Amino acid sequence: MKHYDSIVVGSGISGLTLASLLASNGQKVLIVEKSHVIGGSMVRFVKKGVPFDTGFHFTGAFLKNGILKDMLIILGILDKIEPVILSDDNGQVYVCENNNSKYFQPNGVVNFIKKLKKYFPAETEGIDKFFNLAKKIYEDTISLDLIKISQTPKSIDEDYISLQQVLDDLFIDGNIKGILSTFCMCYGVKPSEVSAANHFRVAYGMYDSVVRIKKGGDSFISAFKDRFEKLEIEIKTGCFVKKCLDVEDSIVKRFVLSTGEELSCDQCIFTIHPKAIVDVLPKEHLSKAFLSRVESFEPAAGFFTLYGIVESKDADFIPSIVSIFPTNDLNVLLDPGNTESSALVIMAGYETVNGKTYKVLNLMEPSFSEHVEEWKNSTTGHRPKAYYEYKKKRIENIKERLFKYEPSYKNTFKMMGSASILTYRDYLNSYECSAYGIKQKMEQFNLFGKLPLRNIYACGQSSILPGVVGAMMSSFIIGRSIVGRDKYDAFIKTRLNR
Ligand SMILES: Cc1cc2nc3c(=O)[nH]c(=O)nc-3n(C[C@H](O)[C@H](O)[C@H](O)COP(=O)(O)OP(=O)(O)OC[C@H]3O[C@@H](n4cnc5c(N)ncnc54)[C@H](O)[C@@H]3O)c2cc1C
């Protein structure tokens, strides 16, 4: 039976990050990936020669000394990741349809604050308090500092106060509340359900600046592939861990893959959905309380997406992220039961392939498992007619809203594809239909770190914070606990040159 120091299950951004960190610290690492390619949600797809993003469109925390930039330095791939900075004037736009108003977010949190005070002069005091609190929480969160990174982030008062509560305490105007809760869409949970602290941990980097990355998630994957060759990381695609056997003293001694191959390792780290982890663990070694905790996790929102290009030299095309809200209450827009118009995010960017430049649009509306409940047992390519009718209706509705926002697209937009949350589920091997794994809810203890079986760990987007940055951070924290504090701290400090 072949032995590894670490087996990493799943090769999304979390698995890629962790495998790289462990191998950089001398470990013999194997990645086990269910799909036939590595990268998970970072993988792009190509339609008629045009590349489209799947689960990675933009990020914060990249400019200045953002944590993403630091993580890329440590991983040795920063030079391969090229940010595309959006225009200060019209790169990030919020449209409140209910009262026909439009707001712009410039780069840099100081500029954003200034702009908000211009838009909402009566809310000046609240704006200062909001951003002071956001900054304080961001800076006080140990896991957001790679030098101090720890496995047990301390909780603070704002972990027990909802974002909605903070917004209601500080502001009167509904539009400013809507704008400041827009980034709830970047983890798919209502402002009334998420803690203010977790919102700020995810959103502060994006209040400061939002960047897209040239060649999107593919640039990360190819950078990791180069590193993996040097680090001699082994990869097995198209398979998964089927069984964990021979448990002695709460340690799993034998891992059986779907191919029948048997392996052993010092530790196996699952970067997949918590419910998918529990599915392969021997239940007799898990307590009822543990199982019911995992069972209670709910999925965060997913997206219905329309992909297309703009075919005109004259069309008014600006690389941008435009969030259109029919109501400024994100609690309504992120409610699975919302039967009114949804939020629509229009992401516009250039893609150049073989010397030809395309104007690419990704149009995304929040969506939930409730929307596709009746077809949940079907798989891509084998769905009933009613499902395609559902898709057609959503597609027509999104197009109508796009043309209302930008009439010049009416004659120039060419649809290239669409994806429901079932499409994402099937292509990304996600356990449920959510874009971000489980909901980040107040007073919920996610699965993270060492599990009741002592050589089994959980990390990934469902563990501390979702999104690419959150998933990577979870791997940095687990990396420290596996490699050992002193060795890991020295490694990080050397790489960061601090
Ligand atoms: C439509 C959409 C848009 C998004 N937009 C953004 C964005 O703009 N910015 C951002 O920061 N985040 C975005 N996200 C979220 C982001 O993609 C995720 O938070 C992050 O990529 C998750 O990384 P991960 O490694 O935890 O999981 P994943 O990327 O889901 O990787 C898990 C991997 O495990 C594999 N796997 C599953 N089960 C098994 C098994 N049993 N055995 C072996 N392998 C298995 C999967 O095939 C996959 O490769 C978006 C997500 C979606 C779906």
The ligand as an ORCA input file, in Angstrom:
! r2SCAN-3c Opt
* xyz 0 1
  C     -21.055     30.763    -10.263
  C     -20.033     31.086     -9.214
  C     -19.447     32.339     -9.187
  C     -18.471     32.637     -8.230
  N     -17.836     33.847     -8.284
  C     -16.803     34.087     -7.443
  C     -16.015     35.271     -7.575
  O     -16.208     36.069     -8.486
  N     -15.014     35.487     -6.659
  C     -14.743     34.601     -5.646
  O     -13.827     34.851     -4.847
  N     -15.474     33.481     -5.512
  C     -16.474     33.191     -6.390
  N     -17.171     32.026     -6.278
  C     -16.883     31.131     -5.145
  C     -15.543     30.434     -5.346
  O     -15.508     29.829     -6.614
  C     -15.363     29.377     -4.269
  O     -15.586     29.918     -2.989
  C     -13.973     28.737     -4.263
  O     -13.458     28.594     -5.550
  C     -14.091     27.380     -3.587
  O     -12.856     26.699     -3.618
  P     -12.742     25.268     -2.950
  O     -11.404     24.766     -3.252
  O     -13.164     25.350     -1.534
  O     -13.866     24.377     -3.658
  P     -14.113     23.962     -5.176
  O     -13.592     24.946     -6.139
  O     -15.557     23.608     -5.240
  O     -13.244     22.652     -5.341
  C     -13.618     21.418     -4.823
  C     -13.009     20.359     -5.717
  O     -13.274     19.085     -5.139
  C     -13.697     18.190     -6.151
  N     -14.503     17.170     -5.490
  C     -15.781     17.239     -5.060
  N     -16.109     16.100     -4.430
  C     -15.011     15.305     -4.465
  C     -14.711     14.021     -3.956
  N     -15.621     13.299     -3.288
  N     -13.474     13.500     -4.159
  C     -12.530     14.205     -4.843
  N     -12.763     15.443     -5.338
  C     -13.983     15.982     -5.139
  C     -14.443     19.049     -7.137
  O     -14.492     18.428     -8.426
  C     -13.592     20.320     -7.125
  O     -12.547     20.239     -8.054
  C     -18.139     31.686     -7.245
  C     -18.716     30.410     -7.286
  C     -19.622     30.099     -8.280
  C     -20.182     28.705     -8.349
*
